């Protein structure tokens, strides 16, 4: 089964960390998986971040969704998430069906 994965950033929280104003410290996201049958599953998540250990702080006005996704990926077990999404899609592709009891 071919699966396409995508990220969506749904929210951020900021605070001042040292001299870094509006440092993104929390990212809310959704990781989605789509299969070739048109099924879609998703996992919401939240990732804490910190600018205090980075030397390349990015001003909030220069931050893009793609950059935030990069930061989330660095802090997240993506293989684990994709494994969960894959299993959910497999269940949708081969659903259990109800049947009459054979002894009635």
Secondary structure by P-SEA (a helix, b strand, c coil): cbbbbbccccbbbbbbcccccccccbbbbbbbbbccccccccccbbbbbbccccccccccccccaaaaaaaaaaacaaaaaaaaaaaaaaaaabbbbbbccccc
